[in-house]
Amino acid sequence: MSKSDLAKAPRVGIAGYGLAGRFFHAPMLKGAGFHVVGALTTKAERKAEAEKDFPDITVVSKLTDLLKLDLDLLVVASANNAHAEQAIAGLRAGIPTVVDKPMGRTLAETQSIIDVSKSTGVAVTTYFNRKFDSDALTIKKIIKEGVLGNIFRLDSRFERFRPELTAGSWREQSTAADGGGNLLDLQPHLVSTATDWFGPATLIAASVRSIRGAADDDISLLLKHDSGVDSYLSASAINGAPGPRIRLTGDKGSLVINDLDPQEAMLKNGLYPKDGKWSQGAKSTAYLQLGDEKIAYQCEDGNYAQFYNLVKAALSGGKWPVSVDEALMVATIIDQARKISFR
């Protein structure tokens, strides 16, 4: 953006400049026309990365200093155990806040953030960016088209094969109380998209366990939606034969999407959606399967920047991309999964 455009753009500060802050939030904010004016980090390496990415940025080591930068928006992209404290501080400072998923480590923590939002009248939302994956938008398209007939089953997965723990990864090695594990890291995406597509759901069964001896890394949930769809949701770091990303089944056939949305890889390669859109497109590949017959199906382009396009509109009175009711519903299911797990 030009200097004049930057002067008019909403000012945003990012608390945390690791994987989430640098690769999932900063490029999207830039693409959606925000001015990233500040970042919070105590690590010299991340400070240098922030200053490289945004030469005019102010990098601070205390949240109180970040909140003094005349912000229009605070993005909390720190470790999960800091989400509630930082979000509540931002809200009490009068700054609308986006919290990376999960909003809180527990339902109670999530509720505490939302309670402050309601009492202060300052908006809060959470970053369910996977609602803007190519596969998520493609599923909305095929539901509308009715191609699959009466849809009754969703299989949705984030499965990988990483038999060795990643050194220094708090997500893989921290306890659930400290915010670690795939139940908090990946299942919020699976639950939020499933309920976005098929509406409210009841958790019927859950298996939450650790195979590698650290944080939970193999989780399966079964949701029964009020709409009649059953969702089978798998988040595993230790599956040697990962299943397709999506299999959506109706009485006229199935939609299969094998690969992950390409946006994460694009972001890690330093690309970002200029002017809020990917110039090269961001499609998954899919096909319809009718028994032995396979038919190519055209996917929609994914675009995480749409989340921040909606946030930008919400700052001027529009609708927030993820409601507090959505955040609470997901937090409720995640809490219940840990309680009823049969492992």
N, C-alpha and C positions, 0 to 999 in steps of 0.2 A: 504494500500500500504506500501511497505517497505520504509526505509529511502532513499535508492538509487532511487527507483521509484518516490518518492515525489520530489527528487532533479531534476528529468527530466520532471516532469509534468508541464503543463501550470499553472501559478500562477493567482489566481482569488480573487477579493475582492467583497463582497456583501454589497451593501448599503441598510440597512434595514434588521432586523432579527426577524420580526414578522411572521405571518402566511405564507406569500409568501416566504420570505427569508429562513425561517427555514425548512418548510415542502415541498415546491414545487421546490426550487432551490438547496439548499445545498445538499440534498441526491442525486439529479440527477447529480450534479457536481462531487460529490464523486464517484458515480457509473460510470461516464464516464471518470474517471481518471484525473480530475483536482485536483490541490492542493489549497484548500481554506485557504489562508494565512491571510485574513483580513475581518473584518466586521465593519460596521458603525451602532451604536445605541447609544442613550442617556439614555436608560433605564437599570437600574442595573440588573433587572431580565433577560432581554434578553442578556446582557453581560455575565451573568453566564451561560445561556443556550448555547451560542456560544462557550464558553471556555470548557464546558462539551462535546459538540459535536466534537470540534476540539481542543485538548489540546495545540497545538502549535500556535493557532491563535492569531493575534494581533487585539484587539477590540479598536476602536477609536470613538471619539464623533464628529469629524469634517471630512467632506469629503476631505478636502485638505490633511489631514494626511493619509486617505485611499489611495489616489492617489499617495502617495510617496512610496508605498510598492512594487515597481518594478512589477506592474501587467501586465499580458498578456491579461486579460479580466476583465471588470467591469460588474457586474450584478446589475441593479437598481431594487430593490424589496421593495422600500419604499412606502409611501402613494402616491396616484395618483397626489396630488398637488405638489410633489417634483420631479416627473419624468423628466420633461423637464430640470429644472435647473441642476440636477445631471447628466443626460445623456450628456448634452452639455458640462459640466465641464470635464467629462471623455473623450469625443471626442477631446476637445481642448488640453487635456493632452496627446493625441496620443494613447489612450487606446481603442481598439475595445469594443463595449458595447452592452449588452443585456438588453432591458427594459421590465419589466413585463407589461402585458396588463393592461389597454390600454397604448399605447406608450405615447400619450398625451391626455389631457382632451377634446381637440377640434381638428378639422382638422388643424387649424392654428398652434396650439402648436405642433402637430405631424409634420407638415411641417417644423417648425423651427428647430426641432431636425435633420431631414433629410437634411435640407440645410447646417447645420454645418458639418454633415457627409460628404456631397459632397465637401464642400469647403476645408475641412481638408484632405480628402482622407482616413479617418478612418471609418471603417465599423460599422454599427449599425443594429440591428435586434430586433424583439419583440417576446415575449414568448407566442406564440399561441400553447401551449403544447397540447391542446385538439385535434390537428391534429394527435396526436399519442395515442389517446384513443383507446381502443378495438373497440368501435362502429365505430369510424372514419376509422380505417383500414379495418374493416369488410365491410363497405359500399364501399370502393374502390374495395375490392375483388368482391362483388356481382355485381357491375357495370361492371367490366371486364368480369365476367362470363355471363352476359346477362340474368340471370335467371328471372328477373322481366319484361323482354321485354322492351317496350318503357316507360321509367321512366318519369313521368310528375308531381309528387308532393312529397315534403318532409315536414314532420312535425317533428320539432326538438325542444326539450324543456329542460329547467332547471326549474322545478317547485317544490316548497316545501310548507309546511304549518307551518309558524312561526307567529302566530297572535300577539305575543308580540315582541317589538323591543329588540335587544340585547344591554344591558347596555354597554356604552363605545365604541360601534362599529362606527367608522368613516364612514365605507361603508354604513351603514344603516341610519345614522343621519346627515351626512354632505350634504350640498347643491351640486347641479351639478357643480357649479362654483368651489367648493372645491374638486371635484372629487368623490363625493358620488353617490350612486344609482346603481340599477341593469342594467341600460342602459350601464354604463361604466364597470360594474363588470362582468356580465354574457353574455350580448348580443355580445361583441366582439368574444367570443368563438363560439357562434351560427353562426354569420355572417362569420367568418373566415373559419369555416369548410364547411358551405354551399357553399361558393364561391370556396373553394378548390375542392369540389366534382363536382360542376356543372358550374363553370366559372363565368365570370362577370355578375353582376345583377343590376337591377334598383329597387330602393325602391318605391313601389306602395302605401303603406299605413302604418301608424304607430299609435299606442296608447301608450303614455308614461304617467303614472300616479302614484300617491301615494295613497294607500289605508289606510296605518297605520298613515298617517299624518307627515311623515318624508321624507326621500329621496325616489325617485321613486322606486317602488317595484313591479309593475305589468306592463310589457311591452310586446306588441305584434307587430311584424313586418311582412310585406308581401313583399317578393322579387320576381321579375320576372327575371329569368336568360336568357341570350341570347341563351342558349342551349334549351330553351323551358320548363324547369322545373320551377315550382312555389314553393318557400320555405316559410312556415309558421313557424315563430320563436317566441317562448314564453319563457320569463324569469319572473317568479313570485315567490314571497316569501309568498304569502297569498292564495294559492290554496289548498283547503281542499281535493280535489280529483285529485292529480297530474296525468297527462296523461303519456303514455309510453315515455321513453327518445327519441326514434326514431320510426317513422313510415314512411317507404319509399315505394312509390306506383308506380307500372307500370301497363301496360295493361294486364300482365299475373299474377299479384298478388302483395302482400305487404310483406315487411320485417318489423318485429316488434322487437324492443329491449326495454324491459321494464326497466331494471336496469341501474344505473350509472356504469361506469367503476370502478373496484375495487381499482385502484391505489391510489386514495386520501385516502381511509381508511387504506390502507397498509402503506402509508407514515406517517399518524398520529399515527400509531402503532409502529413507529420506524424502519420499514423495509426500505431497499433501494436496488436498482438493482446492485448487485455486478458484476463488470466487464462489466457494461452496459446492463445487462439482468436480468430480474426477474427469480429467480430459481424456484419459485412456480407457475409461469404463472400469467396472469392478463387478464382473459377473461370475457366479458359480456355474457349474455345468450340471444339467439335470436331464432325466429321461422319464417317460411314462412306461410302466411295465404292466402289461396285460397278459399274465401267464408267461408264455415263452416269447411274446412279442415285446420289443423295446422300441420306443419312439422318442426321438430327441425332443426336448421341451425347452423353449427359450426362457432363460432366467431374467429377472429384473436386475438393474444395476444397484449394487449396494452403495450407501453413502452415509457414513457416520457423521459427516458435517451437518446433515439434516437435523440431528439432535441440537446442535448449537445454533442452527438457523432458527429453530423453534424457541430456544432459550432467548435469543436476541429479540424475537417478536414478543415473547412473554414479558420481557423487561419494559416493553411499551404497552402492556395491557393484554397480550395474547395468552393463549393456553399453554401451560408448561408441558413439556414432552412426556414426563412421567409424573402422575399424580401421587399424592401422599397415600391415597388408598391403595394404589398399585404397590408402593414400597412396603406398606404394612402387610398386604396379602402375601407377598414373597417372603418377608421376614417371618410371618406366622408359619408358613409351610416349612421353611428351613429349621425353625425352632422345633416344630413337631417331628421332623425327620430324625433329629438327634435323640429325641425322647423315646420314639417308638422303634428305633432301629433294632433289628433282631440279631445284630452282630455285636 
